[in-house]
Amino acid sequence: MNREKLMKMAGAVRTGGKVSVRRKKKAVHKTTTTDDKRLQRTLKRIGVNAIPAIDGVKHIQGCIVIQFINPKGDFNLTVLGYV
């Protein structure tokens, strides 16, 4: 390999400026599927049921409107709570 190519490859893995230390490998971020599974397990434990066929929800606060299309909603009838 030539020197230019090696310098280019070495520069691509720097986290900061010229004087920073090169990192050994790129950090891989975890996906959020574990959080979703944990949430579903907790919702099942407290006894909430999914509400089917919600087309959309509009949240109006002052003159600002936030619209959610096909949201997922859960409800517990015994304690009148929703998630």
PyMOL commands that set and color helices and strands:
alter all, ss='L'
color gray80, all
select helices_A, chain A and resi 3-12+33-46
alter helices_A, ss='H'
color red, helices_A
select strands_A, chain A and resi 49-51+56-61+64-69+73-76+81-82
alter strands_A, ss='S'
color yellow, strands_A
deselect
rebuild
show_as cartoon
